[in-house]
Amino acid sequence: MTHIQMLFIRNLRFFRSEKKLSQIQLSELVNISPNYLNAVENGKNFPSPEVLQKIIGVLEIMPYQLFMEYPDRSNTSRQGEKNILFQELSYLQQRFNNEFEKIIQKYHAEG
């Protein structure tokens, strides 16, 4: 299972539970079988773009929210899209800074 798929599964479950929807309820609203949704949430299938669009619409979220890494999952309960985006940008900045520092150290050691 890829990292993207793991993010997707975790976030799909999170937003589905936030809406207080069971797998059966979400599958009915998206017009897919409960078995298919179960397979998606267990990493056996990955939805088509059309199904993704329906899921996003039913969950009333932005597409990127299904693929974000939340450093602090306990702090994501609908603080507003602006705060969630800020968290993600801060996380990405930290990762970038760490990688940049590794590159500097590597070339400094070689020089």
C-alpha positions in Angstrom: 0.0 0.0 0.0 1.4 3.4 -0.9 1.8 6.3 1.4 -0.8 8.3 -0.6 -3.3 5.4 -0.2 -2.7 5.3 3.5 -3.3 9.0 3.8 -6.4 8.7 1.8 -7.8 5.9 3.9 -7.1 7.6 7.2 -8.6 10.9 6.0 -11.6 9.2 4.4 -12.4 7.4 7.7 -11.8 10.6 9.7 -14.1 12.8 7.5 -16.8 10.0 7.3 -16.9 9.6 11.0 -16.9 13.4 11.5 -20.1 13.4 9.4 -21.4 10.5 11.5 -21.8 8.3 8.5 -21.4 4.6 8.5 -19.8 2.8 5.5 -23.3 1.8 4.4 -24.7 5.3 4.6 -21.8 6.8 2.7 -21.9 4.1 0.0 -25.6 4.8 -0.5 -25.0 8.5 -0.8 -22.1 8.0 -3.2 -24.0 5.3 -5.2 -21.4 2.5 -4.7 -21.7 -0.8 -3.0 -20.9 -1.1 0.7 -18.5 -3.9 -0.2 -16.6 -1.6 -2.6 -16.4 1.2 0.0 -15.1 -1.4 2.6 -12.5 -2.5 0.1 -11.4 1.1 -0.4 -11.1 1.7 3.3 -9.1 -1.5 3.7 -6.7 -0.6 0.9 -7.8 -3.3 -1.5 -9.3 -0.8 -4.1 -8.7 2.8 -4.9 -11.7 4.9 -6.2 -11.9 6.3 -9.7 -11.9 10.1 -10.1 -15.7 10.0 -10.5 -16.2 8.2 -7.2 -13.7 10.5 -5.5 -15.7 13.5 -6.7 -18.9 12.0 -5.3 -17.2 11.3 -1.9 -15.8 14.8 -1.7 -19.3 16.2 -2.4 -21.0 14.1 0.1 -18.4 14.8 2.8 -18.4 18.5 1.9 -14.6 18.8 1.9 -12.0 20.1 -0.4 -10.3 17.4 -2.6 -6.8 18.0 -1.1 -8.2 17.2 2.4 -8.3 13.5 1.5 -4.5 13.5 0.9 -3.1 15.7 3.6 -0.9 14.6 6.4 -2.1 16.0 9.7 0.8 16.2 12.2 -1.8 16.6 15.0 -4.9 14.7 14.1 -6.6 15.6 17.4 -6.5 19.3 16.3 -8.4 18.9 13.0 -12.0 19.0 14.2 -13.3 21.6 11.8 -11.1 24.5 12.9 -11.7 25.9 9.5 -10.1 25.3 6.2 -7.6 28.2 6.7 -6.2 26.7 9.9 -6.0 23.2 8.3 -4.1 24.6 5.3 -1.8 26.6 7.6 -1.0 23.3 9.5 -0.2 21.5 6.3 2.0 24.4 5.1 3.9 24.5 8.4 4.4 20.8 8.2 5.7 21.0 4.7 8.0 23.9 5.6 9.5 21.9 8.4 10.1 18.9 6.1 11.7 21.2 3.5 13.9 22.8 6.1 15.1 19.4 7.3 15.9 18.1 3.8 17.6 21.4 3.0 19.8 21.1 6.1 20.8 17.5 5.2 21.9 18.7 1.7 23.9 21.5 3.2 25.6 19.2 5.7 26.3 16.7 2.9 28.0 19.2 0.7 29.8 20.9 3.6 31.3 17.6 4.6 32.5 16.9 1.1 34.0 20.4 0.6 
